[in-house]
């Protein structure tokens, strides 16, 4: 059973199409999203209730999670799940705490001191999908670095179930992560609510979190109107690099762990081997895919995802690295005889997993790194979420009188060279004051 489309040593021109992501009718998504965003901006809570009925099939009495629902969340979970959430939170906190930094101070010239002041974003909004699985791990990945950064207000939106409830694991993770309030709002309407604010949902300064194409489109649309976003995160994806030393069962399990996310997820395999050996490796992986799928549910997501997933057979390691860097995967698993050599050459990836004992699942949940990562090729230019994502860095400078006396003429010369006389005058009036001389205009100087 051929589950992966195969390509041996594809040319550069062929790679462009072979590495393409699944696509939808973007225009129709943009138009539908724009209508939702505008309805929420105009009608506020009323629109949110309408969309809850229309999309989530629930008639809500309130958009807010009550104190009672919060308090019951922990008791609704098994002790094993609570402990797992707490252990994951501990590791995520340890890794992200190490990212905290202080602003550097530099004396760039005599009497000229410059530094950066690091301040938390004041109001952040987190989006956690409900969809095909309650992603309570995402709550930890977003709320913990926000709390470490010192954000004063952290709110979260997530779709309600058909009975109007929020998954208790999401609520418990929100409590562990330090979220201030949770709202029963999903989809593009949640993004619009946090971007513009409603009577119930507060307006935020920056929105974080993954979602479907409508959520991603809504984030992009509101980001042009003063509300910042973390990144345009779309369908999940993985690329696994393997060779003759790789365990086919491990490789197959990593491909399936991404394929089960959704029908538009993508699982890509890069095999470093000559053609015949490479085909034998892919054959072994496909046998494992079939065998493991027999033990799994969610075939309605696995099969469509695998239908647009591919296997690349590359005779040379450097060509395999080219394929990786061209694709820029969200998750990159390198399970070869020398994974570190390949890792050193990788410049485009969201998160990297080295060796046979580093499944992508570990990073998704509990190793400590963040799983909110760039997809759709955005890893060419964008990083995953970190503590830095939740802070602003404001430059500050102080010049002494001697500093301005020394540097001022340089600034004045540059300003006049750009024909910005008022800029130059701001220097001249100060230098004149220092010397006790009457102020002269820049025209007089010229």
C-alpha positions as CSV (number, residue, x, y, z in Angstrom):
1,X,0.0,0.0,0.0
2,X,1.6,3.2,-1.2
3,X,0.7,5.9,1.4
4,X,3.4,8.4,0.5
5,X,4.1,9.9,-2.9
6,X,7.8,9.3,-3.7
7,X,10.3,11.4,-5.5
8,X,14.0,10.5,-6.1
9,X,16.5,13.4,-6.4
10,X,13.9,15.9,-7.5
11,X,15.2,18.9,-9.4
12,X,15.1,22.4,-8.0
13,X,12.2,23.3,-10.3
14,X,10.3,20.2,-9.3
15,X,10.8,20.8,-5.6
16,X,8.7,24.0,-5.7
17,X,5.5,22.0,-6.4
18,X,6.5,18.9,-4.5
19,X,7.0,20.9,-1.3
20,X,3.8,22.9,-1.7
21,X,1.3,22.8,1.2
22,X,-2.4,21.8,0.8
23,X,-4.3,24.9,-0.3
24,X,-7.9,26.0,0.0
25,X,-10.0,28.7,-1.8
26,X,-8.2,31.5,0.0
27,X,-10.5,34.2,-1.4
28,X,-13.7,32.6,0.0
29,X,-12.0,32.1,3.4
30,X,-10.9,35.8,3.4
31,X,-14.4,37.0,2.5
32,X,-16.2,34.8,5.1
33,X,-13.7,35.8,7.8
34,X,-14.0,39.5,7.0
35,X,-17.8,39.2,7.5
36,X,-17.3,37.6,10.9
37,X,-14.7,40.1,12.0
38,X,-16.9,43.0,11.0
39,X,-19.9,41.6,12.7
40,X,-18.1,41.2,16.0
41,X,-16.5,44.7,15.7
42,X,-20.0,46.2,15.1
43,X,-22.3,44.1,17.2
44,X,-20.0,42.8,20.0
45,X,-21.4,40.2,22.3
46,X,-24.6,39.9,20.3
47,X,-22.6,38.6,17.3
48,X,-20.7,36.2,19.6
49,X,-23.9,34.7,20.8
50,X,-25.1,34.3,17.2
51,X,-21.9,32.7,16.1
52,X,-22.0,30.3,19.1
53,X,-25.4,29.1,18.0
54,X,-24.4,29.0,14.3
55,X,-21.0,27.4,14.5
56,X,-20.8,25.7,17.9
57,X,-24.5,24.6,18.0
58,X,-24.9,25.9,21.5
59,X,-27.2,28.5,23.1
60,X,-25.0,30.1,25.7
61,X,-26.3,31.8,28.9
62,X,-22.9,33.5,29.4
63,X,-19.7,34.0,27.4
64,X,-17.6,33.9,30.6
65,X,-16.4,30.8,32.4
66,X,-17.9,31.1,35.9
67,X,-16.0,30.8,39.2
68,X,-17.8,27.6,39.8
69,X,-16.7,26.1,36.5
70,X,-13.1,27.1,37.3
71,X,-13.2,25.5,40.8
72,X,-14.6,22.2,39.5
73,X,-12.1,21.8,36.7
74,X,-9.5,20.0,38.8
75,X,-11.9,17.6,40.4
76,X,-13.2,16.6,36.9
77,X,-9.7,15.3,36.0
78,X,-7.9,12.2,37.1
79,X,-5.0,12.6,39.4
80,X,-2.7,11.3,36.6
81,X,-3.8,14.0,34.2
82,X,-3.4,16.7,36.9
83,X,0.1,15.5,37.7
84,X,1.0,15.3,34.0
85,X,-0.2,18.9,33.5
86,X,1.8,20.1,36.5
87,X,5.0,18.3,35.4
88,X,4.7,19.7,31.9
89,X,4.2,23.1,33.4
90,X,7.3,22.8,35.5
91,X,9.5,21.9,32.5
92,X,8.0,24.7,30.3
93,X,8.5,27.2,33.1
94,X,12.1,26.1,33.6
95,X,13.0,26.5,29.9
96,X,11.2,29.8,29.5
97,X,12.5,31.3,32.7
98,X,16.0,30.9,31.3
99,X,14.9,33.2,28.4
100,X,14.3,36.2,30.6
101,X,16.8,39.0,29.8
102,X,17.6,42.5,31.0
103,X,18.2,45.5,28.7
104,X,21.8,46.1,27.7
105,X,23.5,49.5,28.5
106,X,26.1,50.9,26.1
107,X,28.1,54.1,26.2
108,X,28.2,54.6,22.4
109,X,30.2,57.8,22.6
110,X,31.6,60.1,25.3
111,X,28.7,61.2,27.4
112,X,26.1,59.3,25.3
113,X,24.4,56.4,27.1
114,X,21.9,54.1,25.3
115,X,20.0,51.1,26.7
116,X,16.9,49.0,26.2
117,X,14.0,48.9,28.7
118,X,12.2,45.6,28.6
119,X,8.5,45.8,29.5
120,X,5.7,43.2,29.3
121,X,2.9,43.6,26.8
122,X,0.0,44.8,29.0
123,X,-2.9,42.9,27.7
124,X,-2.5,39.6,25.9
125,X,-5.1,37.3,24.4
126,X,-4.6,33.5,24.0
127,X,-6.6,31.4,21.6
128,X,-6.9,27.7,22.2
129,X,-8.7,25.5,19.6
130,X,-11.4,23.1,20.5
131,X,-12.0,21.5,17.1
132,X,-11.0,17.9,16.8
133,X,-9.1,17.8,20.1
134,X,-9.0,19.9,23.3
135,X,-5.4,21.4,23.1
136,X,-4.9,22.1,26.8
137,X,-1.2,21.7,26.2
138,X,-1.4,24.9,24.2
139,X,-2.7,26.7,27.2
140,X,0.5,26.0,29.1
141,X,2.7,26.9,26.1
142,X,1.1,30.4,25.9
143,X,0.2,31.3,29.4
144,X,3.4,30.3,31.2
145,X,5.8,32.5,29.1
146,X,3.2,35.3,29.3
147,X,3.3,35.0,33.1
148,X,7.1,34.9,33.2
149,X,7.2,38.0,31.0
150,X,5.0,39.7,33.6
151,X,2.0,40.5,31.4
152,X,-0.6,42.1,33.8
153,X,-3.7,40.8,31.9
154,X,-3.9,37.3,30.3
155,X,-7.2,36.2,28.9
156,X,-8.1,33.1,26.9
157,X,-10.8,32.3,24.3
158,X,-11.7,28.7,23.4
159,X,-14.8,27.2,21.7
160,X,-17.5,25.7,24.0
161,X,-18.8,22.2,23.8
162,X,-22.4,21.6,22.6
163,X,-23.5,21.6,26.3
164,X,-21.9,25.0,26.8
165,X,-19.0,23.8,28.9
166,X,-15.2,24.2,28.5
167,X,-13.1,21.1,28.6
168,X,-11.9,20.8,32.3
169,X,-8.3,20.1,31.2
170,X,-8.2,23.5,29.4
171,X,-9.5,25.2,32.5
172,X,-7.1,23.4,34.9
173,X,-4.2,24.2,32.6
174,X,-5.3,27.8,32.5
175,X,-5.3,27.9,36.3
176,X,-1.9,26.4,36.5
177,X,-0.6,28.8,33.8
178,X,-1.9,31.9,35.5
179,X,-4.7,32.9,33.1
180,X,-7.0,35.6,34.5
181,X,-10.2,34.9,32.6
182,X,-11.6,32.4,30.1
183,X,-14.3,33.0,27.5
184,X,-16.4,30.5,25.6
185,X,-15.7,31.9,22.2
186,X,-14.1,30.1,19.3
187,X,-13.1,30.6,15.7
188,X,-12.5,33.9,13.8
189,X,-15.1,35.5,16.1
190,X,-12.8,35.0,19.1
191,X,-9.9,36.7,17.3
192,X,-12.2,39.6,16.5
193,X,-13.5,39.8,20.0
194,X,-10.0,40.1,21.5
195,X,-8.8,42.5,18.9
196,X,-11.7,45.0,19.2
197,X,-13.2,44.2,22.6
198,X,-16.8,43.6,23.5
199,X,-18.9,44.2,26.6
200,X,-17.6,40.9,27.9
201,X,-14.3,40.1,26.2
202,X,-11.6,42.7,26.9
203,X,-9.6,44.3,24.1
204,X,-6.0,43.0,24.0
205,X,-2.7,44.3,22.5
206,X,-1.5,41.0,21.1
207,X,-3.1,37.7,20.2
208,X,-1.4,34.3,20.4
209,X,-2.4,30.8,19.4
210,X,-2.9,28.3,16.6
211,X,-6.1,27.6,14.8
212,X,-7.7,26.6,11.5
213,X,-7.5,28.7,8.3
214,X,-10.3,31.0,9.4
215,X,-8.6,31.7,12.7
216,X,-5.3,32.4,10.9
217,X,-7.0,34.6,8.4
218,X,-8.8,36.5,11.2
219,X,-5.4,37.1,12.9
220,X,-3.9,38.5,9.7
221,X,-6.9,40.7,9.2
222,X,-7.0,42.3,12.7
223,X,-3.2,42.7,12.7
224,X,-3.5,45.6,10.3
225,X,-5.5,47.5,12.9
226,X,-3.1,47.9,15.8
227,X,-3.6,44.5,17.3
228,X,-0.4,42.5,17.0
229,X,-0.3,38.7,16.5
230,X,2.3,36.0,17.3
231,X,2.5,34.6,13.8
232,X,0.2,33.3,11.0
233,X,0.1,29.7,12.3
234,X,-1.8,27.3,10.0
235,X,-2.2,23.5,9.7
236,X,0.4,21.5,11.5
237,X,3.3,19.8,9.7
238,X,6.3,17.6,10.3
239,X,9.4,16.6,8.3
240,X,11.3,13.5,9.3
241,X,14.9,12.9,8.0
242,X,15.8,9.2,8.1
243,X,18.5,6.8,6.7
244,X,19.3,3.1,6.9
245,X,19.9,3.3,10.7
246,X,16.4,4.7,11.4
247,X,13.8,2.5,13.0
248,X,10.8,2.4,10.6
249,X,8.4,2.1,13.5
250,X,9.7,5.3,15.0
251,X,9.6,7.2,11.7
252,X,6.0,6.0,11.0
253,X,4.8,7.0,14.5
254,X,6.2,10.5,14.1
255,X,4.5,10.9,10.7
256,X,1.2,9.7,12.1
257,X,1.4,12.0,15.2
258,X,1.2,15.0,12.9
259,X,-1.2,13.5,10.3
260,X,-3.8,13.0,13.0
261,X,-4.0,16.7,13.7
262,X,-6.3,17.4,10.7
263,X,-7.0,16.7,7.1
264,X,-4.8,19.5,5.9
265,X,-1.8,18.5,8.1
266,X,1.3,17.4,6.3
267,X,3.8,14.7,7.1
268,X,6.9,14.7,5.0
269,X,9.7,12.1,4.9
270,X,13.3,12.7,3.6
271,X,15.4,9.6,3.2
272,X,19.2,9.8,2.7
273,X,20.0,6.8,0.5
274,X,20.6,5.6,-3.0
275,X,17.4,4.9,-5.0
276,X,17.0,1.1,-4.3
277,X,17.9,1.4,-0.7
278,X,15.8,4.5,-0.3
279,X,12.8,2.7,-1.8
280,X,13.3,-0.2,0.6
281,X,13.4,2.2,3.6
282,X,10.2,3.9,2.4
283,X,8.6,0.5,1.9
284,X,9.4,-0.4,5.5
285,X,8.0,2.9,6.8
286,X,4.8,2.4,4.8
287,X,4.3,-1.1,6.2
288,X,4.6,0.4,9.7
289,X,2.2,3.2,8.8
290,X,-0.4,0.6,7.8
291,X,0.2,-1.5,10.8
292,X,0.1,1.4,13.3
293,X,-3.0,2.9,11.7
294,X,-4.9,-0.3,12.4
295,X,-4.4,0.5,16.1
296,X,-5.5,4.1,15.8
297,X,-8.7,6.1,15.4
298,X,-9.1,9.4,13.6
299,X,-8.7,7.8,10.1
300,X,-10.8,10.5,8.8
301,X,-7.9,12.8,9.4
302,X,-5.0,10.4,8.9
303,X,-5.8,9.3,5.4
304,X,-6.5,12.8,3.9
305,X,-3.3,14.1,5.5
306,X,-1.2,11.3,4.2
307,X,-2.7,11.7,0.7
308,X,-0.8,15.0,0.3
309,X,2.3,13.9,2.2
310,X,5.5,12.8,0.4
311,X,8.7,10.9,0.6
312,X,11.9,12.3,-0.9
313,X,14.9,10.0,-1.5
314,X,18.2,11.9,-1.6
315,X,21.5,10.2,-2.4
316,X,23.5,12.9,-0.6
317,X,23.2,14.4,2.8
318,X,23.7,18.0,1.6
319,X,20.8,17.5,-0.9
320,X,18.5,16.3,2.0
321,X,19.4,19.5,3.9
322,X,18.5,21.6,0.9
323,X,15.0,19.9,0.9
324,X,14.6,20.6,4.6
325,X,15.6,24.3,4.3
326,X,13.4,24.8,1.2
327,X,10.4,23.4,3.1
328,X,11.1,25.1,6.4
329,X,9.1,22.6,8.5
330,X,7.2,23.5,11.7
331,X,8.7,20.3,13.3
332,X,11.9,18.7,12.0
333,X,12.8,15.3,13.3
334,X,16.4,14.1,12.4
335,X,16.7,10.4,13.2
336,X,19.9,9.4,11.3
337,X,23.4,8.0,12.1
338,X,24.7,11.6,12.7
339,X,21.8,13.9,13.4
340,X,24.0,16.7,14.8
341,X,25.8,17.1,11.5
342,X,22.5,17.7,9.7
343,X,21.2,20.0,12.5
344,X,24.2,22.3,12.1
345,X,23.3,22.8,8.5
346,X,19.6,23.5,9.1
347,X,18.6,27.2,9.0
348,X,14.9,27.0,8.5
349,X,12.7,25.1,11.0
350,X,10.4,25.8,13.8
351,X,11.6,23.2,16.3
352,X,14.2,20.4,15.9
353,X,14.2,16.9,17.5
354,X,17.4,15.0,17.4
355,X,18.0,11.2,17.5
356,X,15.7,8.2,17.9
357,X,14.6,9.0,21.4
358,X,13.3,12.5,20.7
359,X,9.8,12.2,19.3
360,X,8.0,15.4,18.3
361,X,5.3,14.5,20.9
362,X,7.8,15.3,23.7
363,X,8.1,18.9,22.5
364,X,4.4,19.1,22.0
365,X,3.7,18.4,25.6
366,X,6.4,18.3,28.3
367,X,10.1,18.6,27.3
368,X,9.9,22.4,28.0
369,X,10.2,23.9,24.5
370,X,7.3,25.8,23.0
371,X,5.0,24.1,20.5
372,X,3.5,27.3,19.1
373,X,5.6,27.3,16.0
374,X,5.6,28.9,12.5
375,X,3.9,26.7,9.8
376,X,3.3,27.1,6.1
377,X,7.0,28.0,5.4
378,X,7.0,30.9,7.8
379,X,10.0,29.3,9.5
380,X,12.1,31.0,6.8
381,X,11.7,34.2,8.7
382,X,9.8,33.7,12.0
383,X,10.5,32.0,15.3
384,X,8.2,30.1,17.6
385,X,6.7,31.6,20.7
386,X,9.0,32.5,23.6
387,X,9.2,34.9,26.5
388,X,10.4,37.5,24.0
389,X,7.1,37.3,22.2
390,X,5.3,38.8,25.3
391,X,7.6,41.8,25.9
392,X,8.5,45.0,24.2
393,X,12.0,46.5,24.1
394,X,12.0,50.3,24.3
395,X,15.2,52.1,23.6
396,X,16.3,54.8,26.0
397,X,19.1,57.3,25.7
398,X,20.6,60.1,27.8
399,X,23.2,62.6,26.6
400,X,25.2,64.7,28.9
401,X,26.0,68.3,28.0
402,X,29.5,67.2,27.1
403,X,28.0,64.3,25.1
404,X,25.8,66.6,23.0
405,X,28.7,69.1,22.6
406,X,30.8,66.3,21.1
407,X,28.1,64.5,19.1
408,X,25.9,67.5,18.2
409,X,27.9,68.8,15.2
410,X,27.8,65.3,13.6
411,X,24.0,65.1,14.1
412,X,23.6,68.6,12.7
413,X,25.6,67.8,9.6
414,X,23.6,64.7,8.9
415,X,20.3,66.5,9.4
416,X,21.2,69.3,7.0
417,X,22.4,66.7,4.5
418,X,18.9,65.3,4.5
419,X,17.4,68.8,4.2
420,X,15.7,68.5,7.7
421,X,16.5,71.9,9.1
422,X,14.3,71.5,12.2
423,X,16.2,68.5,13.2
424,X,19.5,70.4,13.0
425,X,18.0,73.4,14.8
426,X,17.1,71.1,17.8
427,X,20.9,70.6,18.1
428,X,21.9,74.2,17.5
429,X,19.6,75.8,20.1
430,X,21.1,73.5,22.7
431,X,24.7,74.1,21.7
432,X,24.0,77.9,21.6
433,X,22.5,77.7,25.1
434,X,25.6,75.9,26.4
435,X,27.9,78.6,25.0
436,X,25.6,81.5,26.1
437,X,25.2,82.7,22.5
438,X,22.0,83.9,21.0
439,X,20.3,81.3,18.9
440,X,20.8,81.4,15.1
441,X,18.6,79.8,12.4
442,X,20.0,77.1,10.2
443,X,19.4,79.5,7.2
444,X,21.8,82.0,8.8
445,X,24.3,79.2,9.4
446,X,24.2,78.3,5.7
